[in-house]
Amino acid sequence: MTTPDAPLIAHVAVDVPLPHLDRVFDYLVTPAQADSAAVGSRVRIRFAGKLRDGYILALDHVTEVAKPAPLERVPSPEVVLTPPVAGLVRAVADHWGGTFSDVVRLAIPPRHATSRGRRAT
């Protein structure tokens, strides 16, 4: 059971190709990040002492981690990995013996540019 003031937790798929780390990790969403953190958005997290990329797969107030580390940053609130695509990535990785991070790198371009603010010349 959660309390109304329970911290927001991001369940993150971390971009590490090691099969034994092919799972979701919990990170704390700080109050400053709460408006930009969205399911499917990219995040930067500290993982094993290094900054890594990741994707938020779910947001809620539940974690089994005693003191989750905070997200380092949310570069953009733009959703680049929709739940159906995340499910497909997981299914392909499971079926073909790959990892989520290997398959998602093929499904989502490294940089997702937007056309906001640009005009045709």
MMTF fields as JSON, N, C-alpha, C and O atoms, coordinates in Angstrom:
{
  "mmtfVersion": "1.0.0",
  "mmtfProducer": "UNKNOWN",
  "numBonds": 483,
  "numAtoms": 484,
  "numGroups": 121,
  "numChains": 1,
  "numModels": 1,
  "chainsPerModel": [1],
  "groupsPerChain": [121],
  "chainIdList": ["A"],
  "bondAtomList": [4, 2, 8, 6, 12, 10, 16, 14, 20, 18, 24, 22, 28, 26, 32, 30, 36, 34, 40, 38, 44, 42, 48, 46, 52, 50, 56, 54, 60, 58, 64, 62, 68, 66, 72, 70, 76, 74, 80, 78, 84, 82, 88, 86, 92, 90, 96, 94, 100, 98, 104, 102, 108, 106, 112, 110, 116, 114, 120, 118, 124, 122, 128, 126, 132, 130, 136, 134, 140, 138, 144, 142, 148, 146, 152, 150, 156, 154, 160, 158, 164, 162, 168, 166, 172, 170, 176, 174, 180, 178, 184, 182, 188, 186, 192, 190, 196, 194, 200, 198, 204, 202, 208, 206, 212, 210, 216, 214, 220, 218, 224, 222, 228, 226, 232, 230, 236, 234, 240, 238, 244, 242, 248, 246, 252, 250, 256, 254, 260, 258, 264, 262, 268, 266, 272, 270, 276, 274, 280, 278, 284, 282, 288, 286, 292, 290, 296, 294, 300, 298, 304, 302, 308, 306, 312, 310, 316, 314, 320, 318, 324, 322, 328, 326, 332, 330, 336, 334, 340, 338, 344, 342, 348, 346, 352, 350, 356, 354, 360, 358, 364, 362, 368, 366, 372, 370, 376, 374, 380, 378, 384, 382, 388, 386, 392, 390, 396, 394, 400, 398, 404, 402, 408, 406, 412, 410, 416, 414, 420, 418, 424, 422, 428, 426, 432, 430, 436, 434, 440, 438, 444, 442, 448, 446, 452, 450, 456, 454, 460, 458, 464, 462, 468, 466, 472, 470, 476, 474, 480, 478],
  "bondOrderList": [1, 1, 1, 1, 1, 1, 1, 1, 1, 1, 1, 1, 1, 1, 1, 1, 1, 1, 1, 1, 1, 1, 1, 1, 1, 1, 1, 1, 1, 1, 1, 1, 1, 1, 1, 1, 1, 1, 1, 1, 1, 1, 1, 1, 1, 1, 1, 1, 1, 1, 1, 1, 1, 1, 1, 1, 1, 1, 1, 1, 1, 1, 1, 1, 1, 1, 1, 1, 1, 1, 1, 1, 1, 1, 1, 1, 1, 1, 1, 1, 1, 1, 1, 1, 1, 1, 1, 1, 1, 1, 1, 1, 1, 1, 1, 1, 1, 1, 1, 1, 1, 1, 1, 1, 1, 1, 1, 1, 1, 1, 1, 1, 1, 1, 1, 1, 1, 1, 1, 1],
  "groupList": [{"groupName": "MET", "atomNameList": ["N", "CA", "C", "O"], "elementList": ["N", "C", "C", "O"], "formalChargeList": [0, 0, 0, 0], "bondAtomList": [1, 0, 2, 1, 3, 2], "bondOrderList": [1, 1, 2], "singleLetterCode": "M", "chemCompType": "L-PEPTIDE LINKING"}, {"groupName": "THR", "atomNameList": ["N", "CA", "C", "O"], "elementList": ["N", "C", "C", "O"], "formalChargeList": [0, 0, 0, 0], "bondAtomList": [1, 0, 2, 1, 3, 2], "bondOrderList": [1, 1, 2], "singleLetterCode": "T", "chemCompType": "L-PEPTIDE LINKING"}, {"groupName": "PRO", "atomNameList": ["N", "CA", "C", "O"], "elementList": ["N", "C", "C", "O"], "formalChargeList": [0, 0, 0, 0], "bondAtomList": [1, 0, 2, 1, 3, 2], "bondOrderList": [1, 1, 2], "singleLetterCode": "P", "chemCompType": "L-PEPTIDE LINKING"}, {"groupName": "ASP", "atomNameList": ["N", "CA", "C", "O"], "elementList": ["N", "C", "C", "O"], "formalChargeList": [0, 0, 0, 0], "bondAtomList": [1, 0, 2, 1, 3, 2], "bondOrderList": [1, 1, 2], "singleLetterCode": "D", "chemCompType": "L-PEPTIDE LINKING"}, {"groupName": "ALA", "atomNameList": ["N", "CA", "C", "O"], "elementList": ["N", "C", "C", "O"], "formalChargeList": [0, 0, 0, 0], "bondAtomList": [1, 0, 2, 1, 3, 2], "bondOrderList": [1, 1, 2], "singleLetterCode": "A", "chemCompType": "L-PEPTIDE LINKING"}, {"groupName": "LEU", "atomNameList": ["N", "CA", "C", "O"], "elementList": ["N", "C", "C", "O"], "formalChargeList": [0, 0, 0, 0], "bondAtomList": [1, 0, 2, 1, 3, 2], "bondOrderList": [1, 1, 2], "singleLetterCode": "L", "chemCompType": "L-PEPTIDE LINKING"}, {"groupName": "ILE", "atomNameList": ["N", "CA", "C", "O"], "elementList": ["N", "C", "C", "O"], "formalChargeList": [0, 0, 0, 0], "bondAtomList": [1, 0, 2, 1, 3, 2], "bondOrderList": [1, 1, 2], "singleLetterCode": "I", "chemCompType": "L-PEPTIDE LINKING"}, {"groupName": "HIS", "atomNameList": ["N", "CA", "C", "O"], "elementList": ["N", "C", "C", "O"], "formalChargeList": [0, 0, 0, 0], "bondAtomList": [1, 0, 2, 1, 3, 2], "bondOrderList": [1, 1, 2], "singleLetterCode": "H", "chemCompType": "L-PEPTIDE LINKING"}, {"groupName": "VAL", "atomNameList": ["N", "CA", "C", "O"], "elementList": ["N", "C", "C", "O"], "formalChargeList": [0, 0, 0, 0], "bondAtomList": [1, 0, 2, 1, 3, 2], "bondOrderList": [1, 1, 2], "singleLetterCode": "V", "chemCompType": "L-PEPTIDE LINKING"}, {"groupName": "ARG", "atomNameList": ["N", "CA", "C", "O"], "elementList": ["N", "C", "C", "O"], "formalChargeList": [0, 0, 0, 0], "bondAtomList": [1, 0, 2, 1, 3, 2], "bondOrderList": [1, 1, 2], "singleLetterCode": "R", "chemCompType": "L-PEPTIDE LINKING"}, {"groupName": "PHE", "atomNameList": ["N", "CA", "C", "O"], "elementList": ["N", "C", "C", "O"], "formalChargeList": [0, 0, 0, 0], "bondAtomList": [1, 0, 2, 1, 3, 2], "bondOrderList": [1, 1, 2], "singleLetterCode": "F", "chemCompType": "L-PEPTIDE LINKING"}, {"groupName": "TYR", "atomNameList": ["N", "CA", "C", "O"], "elementList": ["N", "C", "C", "O"], "formalChargeList": [0, 0, 0, 0], "bondAtomList": [1, 0, 2, 1, 3, 2], "bondOrderList": [1, 1, 2], "singleLetterCode": "Y", "chemCompType": "L-PEPTIDE LINKING"}, {"groupName": "GLN", "atomNameList": ["N", "CA", "C", "O"], "elementList": ["N", "C", "C", "O"], "formalChargeList": [0, 0, 0, 0], "bondAtomList": [1, 0, 2, 1, 3, 2], "bondOrderList": [1, 1, 2], "singleLetterCode": "Q", "chemCompType": "L-PEPTIDE LINKING"}, {"groupName": "SER", "atomNameList": ["N", "CA", "C", "O"], "elementList": ["N", "C", "C", "O"], "formalChargeList": [0, 0, 0, 0], "bondAtomList": [1, 0, 2, 1, 3, 2], "bondOrderList": [1, 1, 2], "singleLetterCode": "S", "chemCompType": "L-PEPTIDE LINKING"}, {"groupName": "GLY", "atomNameList": ["N", "CA", "C", "O"], "elementList": ["N", "C", "C", "O"], "formalChargeList": [0, 0, 0, 0], "bondAtomList": [1, 0, 2, 1, 3, 2], "bondOrderList": [1, 1, 2], "singleLetterCode": "G", "chemCompType": "PEPTIDE LINKING"}, {"groupName": "LYS", "atomNameList": ["N", "CA", "C", "O"], "elementList": ["N", "C", "C", "O"], "formalChargeList": [0, 0, 0, 0], "bondAtomList": [1, 0, 2, 1, 3, 2], "bondOrderList": [1, 1, 2], "singleLetterCode": "K", "chemCompType": "L-PEPTIDE LINKING"}, {"groupName": "GLU", "atomNameList": ["N", "CA", "C", "O"], "elementList": ["N", "C", "C", "O"], "formalChargeList": [0, 0, 0, 0], "bondAtomList": [1, 0, 2, 1, 3, 2], "bondOrderList": [1, 1, 2], "singleLetterCode": "E", "chemCompType": "L-PEPTIDE LINKING"}, {"groupName": "TRP", "atomNameList": ["N", "CA", "C", "O"], "elementList": ["N", "C", "C", "O"], "formalChargeList": [0, 0, 0, 0], "bondAtomList": [1, 0, 2, 1, 3, 2], "bondOrderList": [1, 1, 2], "singleLetterCode": "W", "chemCompType": "L-PEPTIDE LINKING"}],
  "groupTypeList": [0, 1, 1, 2, 3, 4, 2, 5, 6, 4, 7, 8, 4, 8, 3, 8, 2, 5, 2, 7, 5, 3, 9, 8, 10, 3, 11, 5, 8, 1, 2, 4, 12, 4, 3, 13, 4, 4, 8, 14, 13, 9, 8, 9, 6, 9, 10, 4, 14, 15, 5, 9, 3, 14, 11, 6, 5, 4, 5, 3, 7, 8, 1, 16, 8, 4, 15, 2, 4, 2, 5, 16, 9, 8, 2, 13, 2, 16, 8, 8, 5, 1, 2, 2, 8, 4, 14, 5, 8, 9, 4, 8, 4, 3, 7, 17, 14, 14, 1, 10, 13, 3, 8, 8, 9, 5, 4, 6, 2, 2, 9, 7, 4, 1, 13, 9, 14, 9, 9, 4, 1],
  "groupIdList": [1, 2, 3, 4, 5, 6, 7, 8, 9, 10, 11, 12, 13, 14, 15, 16, 17, 18, 19, 20, 21, 22, 23, 24, 25, 26, 27, 28, 29, 30, 31, 32, 33, 34, 35, 36, 37, 38, 39, 40, 41, 42, 43, 44, 45, 46, 47, 48, 49, 50, 51, 52, 53, 54, 55, 56, 57, 58, 59, 60, 61, 62, 63, 64, 65, 66, 67, 68, 69, 70, 71, 72, 73, 74, 75, 76, 77, 78, 79, 80, 81, 82, 83, 84, 85, 86, 87, 88, 89, 90, 91, 92, 93, 94, 95, 96, 97, 98, 99, 100, 101, 102, 103, 104, 105, 106, 107, 108, 109, 110, 111, 112, 113, 114, 115, 116, 117, 118, 119, 120, 121],
  "secStructList": [7, 7, 7, 6, 6, 7, 7, 3, 3, 3, 3, 3, 3, 3, 7, 7, 7, 7, 4, 4, 4, 7, 1, 3, 3, 3, 3, 3, 3, 7, 6, 6, 6, 6, 6, 6, 7, 7, 6, 6, 5, 3, 3, 3, 3, 3, 3, 6, 6, 3, 3, 3, 3, 3, 3, 3, 3, 3, 3, 3, 1, 7, 7, 1, 7, 1, 1, 7, 7, 5, 7, 1, 5, 7, 1, 7, 7, 7, 5, 7, 1, 7, 2, 2, 2, 2, 2, 2, 2, 2, 2, 2, 2, 2, 2, 2, 6, 7, 7, 2, 2, 2, 2, 2, 2, 2, 2, 1, 7, 1, 7, 7, 7, 7, 7, 6, 6, 7, 7, 7, 7],
  "xCoordList": [0.844, 0.0, 0.889, 1.897, 0.504, 1.303, 0.564, -0.662, 1.338, 0.761, 0.725, 1.475, -0.138, -0.233, 1.078, 1.322, 1.925, 3.187, 4.358, 5.517, 4.068, 5.128, 5.844, 5.211, 7.157, 7.907, 7.547, 7.143, 7.702, 7.443, 8.647, 9.788, 8.386, 9.435, 9.321, 8.236, 10.458, 10.527, 11.133, 12.199, 10.448, 10.959, 11.637, 10.981, 12.961, 13.78, 14.462, 15.036, 14.386, 15.182, 16.487, 16.495, 17.577, 18.886, 19.579, 19.506, 20.245, 20.952, 22.294, 23.342, 22.243, 23.435, 23.21, 22.188, 24.13, 23.912, 24.175, 24.08, 24.495, 24.81, 23.533, 22.627, 23.457, 22.223, 21.783, 20.582, 22.711, 22.31, 21.758, 21.249, 21.856, 21.286, 20.069, 19.649, 19.512, 18.357, 17.068, 16.28, 16.884, 15.687, 15.446, 16.213, 14.392, 14.02, 14.631, 14.669, 15.107, 15.683, 14.865, 14.343, 14.756, 13.947, 14.808, 15.889, 14.311, 14.974, 13.957, 12.784, 14.42, 13.587, 13.442, 14.43, 12.223, 11.96, 11.903, 11.062, 12.799, 12.821, 11.629, 11.074, 11.23, 10.112, 10.358, 9.416, 11.598, 11.912, 11.743, 11.517, 11.853, 11.74, 10.331, 10.042, 9.461, 8.143, 7.315, 6.58, 7.423, 6.637, 7.172, 6.406, 8.47, 9.034, 9.203, 9.357, 9.18, 9.301, 7.985, 6.935, 8.063, 6.862, 7.206, 8.347, 6.223, 6.429, 6.807, 6.087, 7.952, 8.432, 9.47, 10.004, 9.771, 10.779, 12.176, 12.346, 13.157, 14.553, 14.972, 14.477, 15.897, 16.469, 17.961, 18.453, 18.667, 20.071, 20.107, 19.547, 20.779, 20.848, 22.286, 23.093, 22.581, 23.888, 23.709, 22.88, 24.509, 24.409, 25.828, 26.623, 26.14, 27.481, 28.544, 29.631, 28.234, 29.19, 29.328, 30.102, 28.604, 28.69, 27.333, 26.298, 27.339, 26.086, 25.67, 26.456, 24.438, 23.892, 22.562, 21.925, 22.161, 20.844, 19.858, 20.234, 18.597, 17.551, 16.205, 16.095, 15.181, 13.812, 12.91, 13.03, 12.007, 11.034, 9.954, 9.272, 9.799, 8.781, 7.512, 6.437, 7.624, 6.448, 6.786, 7.948, 5.754, 5.87, 4.831, 3.657, 5.253, 4.307, 4.993, 6.063, 4.393, 4.927, 5.406, 5.565, 5.637, 5.988, 7.385, 7.708, 8.203, 9.509, 9.908, 9.481, 10.72, 11.258, 12.644, 13.233, 13.168, 14.493, 14.362, 13.502, 15.223, 15.141, 15.367, 14.617, 16.384, 16.692, 17.122, 18.317, 16.156, 16.524, 17.297, 17.031, 18.248, 19.012, 18.104, 17.185, 18.359, 17.536, 17.961, 19.1, 17.027, 17.372, 18.383, 18.26, 19.363, 20.309, 19.619, 19.718, 18.915, 18.147, 17.185, 17.333, 16.205, 15.242, 15.477, 15.014, 16.189, 16.539, 15.342, 15.397, 14.26, 13.072, 11.853, 11.945, 10.716, 9.502, 8.885, 7.882, 9.475, 8.923, 8.95, 9.967, 7.838, 7.741, 8.3, 7.781, 9.373, 9.99, 9.81, 10.069, 9.366, 9.145, 7.75, 7.546, 6.796, 5.417, 5.285, 6.088, 4.288, 4.103, 3.969, 4.543, 3.233, 3.182, 4.556, 4.878, 5.347, 6.682, 7.581, 8.362, 7.483, 8.261, 7.901, 8.778, 6.619, 6.189, 6.739, 7.146, 6.746, 7.297, 8.801, 9.319, 9.495, 10.944, 11.227, 12.121, 10.457, 10.65, 10.376, 11.119, 9.314, 8.963, 10.045, 10.411, 10.553, 11.614, 12.875, 13.499, 13.247, 14.438, 14.291, 15.228, 13.129, 12.903, 12.902, 13.489, 12.251, 12.136, 13.489, 13.802, 14.285, 15.535, 16.756, 17.886, 16.543, 17.657, 18.537, 19.723, 17.966, 18.722, 18.382, 17.713, 18.851, 18.512, 17.635, 17.637, 16.897, 16.024, 16.841, 16.425, 18.01, 18.806, 19.32, 19.403, 19.665, 20.105, 18.991, 19.223, 17.797, 16.674, 16.163, 15.824, 16.101, 15.574, 16.492, 16.019, 17.789, 18.709, 18.376, 18.625, 17.821, 17.409, 16.033, 15.736, 15.2, 13.823, 13.69, 12.812, 14.555, 14.471, 15.766, 16.846, 15.685, 16.907, 17.627, 16.981, 18.96, 19.699, 19.27, 19.247, 18.938, 18.452, 17.118, 16.975, 16.156, 14.805, 14.564, 14.134, 14.839, 14.713, 13.251, 12.442, 12.931, 11.588, 11.654, 12.715, 10.539, 10.511, 9.943, 9.715, 9.714, 9.185, 10.153, 11.358, 9.623, 10.439, 11.197, 11.877, 11.097, 11.788, 10.799, 9.671, 11.231, 10.382, 11.01, 12.232, 10.177, 10.671, 11.286, 10.75, 12.401, 13.072, 12.947, 13.451],
  "yCoordList": [-1.184, 0.0, 1.246, 1.302, 2.231, 3.445, 4.602, 4.603, 5.572, 6.775, 7.852, 7.773, 8.862, 9.914, 10.66, 11.175, 10.725, 11.437, 10.503, 10.899, 9.285, 8.343, 8.878, 9.46, 8.684, 9.203, 8.481, 7.318, 9.192, 8.615, 7.78, 8.231, 6.572, 5.63, 5.354, 5.083, 5.426, 5.081, 3.696, 3.425, 2.821, 1.481, 1.596, 1.801, 1.46, 1.814, 0.595, -0.233, 0.502, -0.466, 0.244, 1.231, -0.252, 0.38, -0.181, -1.378, 0.695, 0.29, -0.342, 0.296, -1.604, -2.419, -3.76, -4.406, -4.185, -5.389, -6.709, -7.768, -6.677, -7.9, -8.674, -8.128, -9.929, -10.702, -10.816, -10.828, -10.899, -11.045, -9.741, -9.74, -8.633, -7.36, -6.962, -5.805, -7.899, -7.652, -7.692, -8.634, -6.647, -6.522, -5.042, -4.184, -4.759, -3.379, -2.983, -3.78, -1.739, -1.211, -0.003, 0.744, 0.183, 1.263, 2.479, 2.358, 3.654, 4.928, 5.914, 5.886, 6.779, 7.821, 8.982, 9.449, 9.438, 10.631, 11.805, 11.84, 12.758, 13.914, 14.822, 14.756, 15.661, 16.583, 17.463, 17.778, 17.861, 18.697, 17.938, 18.55, 16.614, 15.792, 15.26, 14.706, 15.417, 14.787, 15.202, 14.382, 16.459, 16.91, 16.387, 16.237, 16.109, 15.674, 14.161, 13.645, 13.445, 11.989, 11.38, 11.589, 10.626, 9.994, 8.573, 8.281, 7.709, 6.349, 6.425, 7.006, 5.827, 5.845, 6.899, 6.946, 7.754, 8.793, 8.263, 7.343, 8.882, 8.542, 9.18, 10.241, 8.51, 9.058, 8.775, 7.889, 9.536, 9.267, 8.862, 9.535, 7.746, 7.238, 6.846, 6.602, 6.791, 6.291, 4.806, 4.401, 4.0, 2.545, 1.991, 2.181, 1.308, 0.758, 1.843, 1.6, 3.039, 4.129, 4.911, 5.867, 4.536, 5.231, 5.782, 5.226, 6.882, 7.405, 6.556, 6.314, 6.113, 5.263, 5.833, 6.624, 5.414, 5.753, 4.683, 3.553, 5.065, 4.114, 4.643, 5.766, 3.819, 4.185, 3.898, 2.851, 4.821, 4.592, 3.668, 4.006, 2.503, 1.543, 1.663, 1.273, 2.198, 2.382, 3.405, 3.587, 4.065, 5.009, 4.65, 4.466, 4.55, 4.362, 4.717, 5.325, 4.347, 4.694, 3.463, 3.51, 2.363, 1.106, 0.667, 0.683, 0.275, -0.292, -1.234, -1.069, -2.209, -3.101, -2.652, -3.24, -1.614, -1.086, -0.155, 0.726, -0.358, 0.438, 1.917, 2.755, 2.25, 3.653, 3.778, 3.758, 3.906, 3.976, 5.248, 6.315, 5.118, 6.277, 7.144, 6.634, 8.443, 9.31, 9.221, 8.873, 9.54, 9.697, 10.839, 11.823, 10.726, 11.832, 12.975, 14.135, 12.632, 13.657, 13.007, 11.852, 13.799, 13.421, 14.413, 15.551, 14.002, 14.941, 15.602, 16.769, 14.838, 15.361, 14.581, 13.378, 15.251, 14.524, 13.761, 13.067, 13.887, 13.239, 11.715, 11.136, 11.088, 9.631, 9.074, 9.347, 8.283, 7.678, 6.164, 5.529, 5.585, 4.143, 3.908, 3.941, 3.671, 3.456, 2.071, 1.183, 1.881, 0.568, -0.588, -1.65, -0.426, -1.543, -1.879, -3.049, -0.859, -1.108, -1.742, -2.642, -1.289, -1.893, -3.374, -4.21, -3.688, -5.086, -5.916, -7.062, -5.334, -6.02, -6.225, -7.296, -5.206, -5.318, -6.452, -7.266, -6.508, -7.575, -8.948, -9.897, -9.058, -10.336, -10.792, -11.967, -9.876, -10.22, -10.653, -11.652, -9.901, -10.249, -11.632, -12.43, -11.912, -13.215, -14.341, -15.397, -14.12, -15.173, -15.513, -16.684, -14.49, -14.71, -14.759, -14.811, -14.744, -14.885, -13.651, -13.754, -12.488, -11.243, -10.545, -11.103, -9.323, -8.507, -7.347, -6.96, -6.808, -5.667, -4.525, -3.906, -4.241, -3.111, -3.325, -2.368, -4.553, -4.825, -4.552, -3.934, -5.01, -4.863, -3.427, -2.924, -2.76, -1.398, -0.447, 0.542, -0.729, 0.111, 0.051, 1.01, -1.059, -1.188, -0.581, -0.142, -0.556, -0.081, 1.436, 2.043, 2.044, 3.482, 4.138, 3.711, 5.16, 5.831, 6.478, 6.866, 6.601, 7.17, 8.591, 8.96, 9.368, 10.723, 10.869, 10.598, 11.296, 11.465, 12.962, 13.618, 13.503, 14.943, 15.329, 14.554, 16.529, 17.048, 18.222, 18.815, 18.551, 19.669, 20.926, 21.925, 20.881, 22.064, 23.224, 23.072, 24.358, 25.551, 25.725, 26.734, 24.773, 24.869, 25.223, 24.73, 26.072, 26.444, 25.974, 25.914, 25.649, 25.275, 26.502, 27.606, 26.301, 27.425, 27.325, 28.186],
  "zCoordList": [0.0, 0.0, 0.0, 0.703, -0.789, -0.88, -0.226, -0.11, 0.192, 0.771, -0.302, -1.274, -0.145, -1.153, -1.372, -2.463, -0.345, -0.488, -0.82, -0.696, -1.234, -1.617, -2.853, -3.733, -2.924, -4.07, -5.362, -5.353, -6.467, -7.781, -8.195, -8.103, -8.648, -9.046, -10.54, -11.053, -11.229, -12.651, -12.765, -12.212, -13.487, -13.779, -15.142, -16.163, -15.136, -16.297, -16.898, -16.189, -18.232, -18.986, -19.315, -20.051, -18.777, -18.931, -20.17, -20.451, -20.897, -22.112, -21.753, -21.851, -21.337, -21.097, -21.797, -21.564, -22.635, -23.435, -22.707, -23.326, -21.438, -20.71, -20.376, -19.746, -20.79, -20.578, -19.12, -18.851, -18.179, -16.777, -16.186, -15.065, -16.928, -16.477, -17.313, -17.284, -18.043, -18.909, -18.085, -18.167, -17.298, -16.468, -16.192, -16.63, -15.471, -15.163, -13.818, -12.881, -13.741, -12.519, -12.07, -12.898, -10.757, -10.193, -9.871, -9.294, -10.254, -9.981, -9.446, -9.818, -8.575, -7.992, -8.974, -9.541, -9.17, -9.976, -9.007, -8.109, -9.194, -8.294, -8.599, -9.696, -7.655, -7.925, -9.151, -9.878, -9.387, -10.552, -11.872, -12.915, -11.826, -13.032, -13.254, -14.315, -12.284, -12.333, -13.549, -14.099, -13.977, -15.119, -16.452, -17.405, -16.532, -17.801, -17.906, -19.013, -16.803, -16.832, -17.298, -16.691, -18.384, -18.938, -19.369, -19.728, -19.332, -19.81, -21.289, -22.101, -21.619, -22.991, -23.287, -24.396, -22.314, -22.561, -22.221, -21.42, -22.862, -22.587, -21.271, -20.89, -20.582, -19.36, -19.338, -20.038, -18.526, -18.231, -16.764, -15.898, -16.508, -15.145, -14.828, -15.725, -13.556, -13.132, -12.855, -12.04, -13.558, -13.435, -13.359, -14.279, -12.269, -12.043, -12.155, -12.68, -11.662, -11.638, -12.926, -12.98, -13.962, -15.249, -15.64, -15.272, -16.393, -16.935, -18.12, -19.036, -18.092, -19.149, -19.616, -18.922, -20.803, -21.317, -20.873, -20.563, -20.85, -20.519, -20.97, -21.462, -20.798, -21.164, -19.982, -19.345, -19.685, -18.623, -19.17, -20.137, -18.552, -18.971, -18.146, -18.602, -16.941, -16.077, -15.001, -14.636, -14.504, -13.394, -12.344, -12.666, -11.099, -10.011, -8.698, -8.698, -7.607, -6.29, -5.532, -4.313, -6.243, -5.601, -6.044, -7.232, -5.069, -5.352, -4.225, -3.082, -4.556, -3.534, -3.102, -2.195, -3.744, -3.431, -2.225, -2.203, -1.222, 0.004, -0.258, 0.243, -1.031, -1.303, -2.77, -3.067, -3.686, -5.105, -5.436, -4.882, -6.34, -6.809, -7.681, -8.324, -7.703, -8.557, -10.019, -10.329, -10.909, -12.315, -12.399, -11.669, -13.263, -13.453, -14.192, -13.791, -15.283, -15.991, -16.972, -17.372, -17.334, -18.369, -19.507, -19.432, -20.56, -21.625, -22.298, -22.686, -22.428, -23.093, -22.618, -22.372, -22.486, -22.103, -23.276, -23.109, -24.443, -25.631, -25.488, -25.105, -25.795, -25.745, -27.045, -28.128, -26.923, -28.102, -28.136, -29.158, -27.024, -26.941, -26.378, -25.165, -27.267, -26.828, -26.184, -26.468, -25.328, -24.705, -25.713, -25.474, -26.837, -27.79, -28.399, -28.603, -28.68, -29.235, -28.172, -28.485, -26.928, -25.84, -25.683, -25.47, -25.79, -25.717, -26.871, -26.683, -28.055, -29.222, -29.071, -29.386, -28.592, -28.36, -27.389, -27.621, -26.285, -25.299, -25.912, -25.662, -26.713, -27.337, -28.315, -28.33, -29.126, -30.084, -29.334, -29.69, -28.302, -27.517, -26.881, -26.906, -26.318, -25.688, -26.711, -26.476, -27.835, -28.852, -29.477, -29.691, -29.767, -30.485, -29.574, -30.058, -28.274, -27.337, -27.235, -26.92, -27.498, -27.374, -26.077, -25.208, -25.959, -24.796, -25.243, -26.412, -24.305, -24.591, -25.183, -26.162, -24.591, -25.071, -26.494, -27.264, -26.854, -28.231, -29.235, -30.274, -28.925, -29.854, -29.891, -30.962, -28.739, -28.72, -29.488, -30.049, -29.522, -30.306, -31.79, -32.522, -32.236, -33.634, -33.882, -34.994, -32.859, -33.019, -32.876, -33.49, -32.072, -31.801, -32.268, -31.861, -33.111, -33.545, -32.362, -31.389, -32.432, -31.311, -30.959, -29.785, -31.944, -31.694, -32.377, -33.569, -31.615, -32.131, -32.276, -31.328, -33.463, -33.681, -33.85, -34.36, -33.417, -33.618, -34.569, -34.764, -35.151, -36.088, -35.445, -36.127, -34.134, -33.459, -33.584, -33.385, -33.91, -33.969, -35.279, -35.463, -36.18, -37.453, -38.545, -38.567, -39.438, -40.557, -41.859, -41.986, -42.804, -44.125, -44.778, -44.681, -45.433, -46.092, -47.578, -48.299]
}
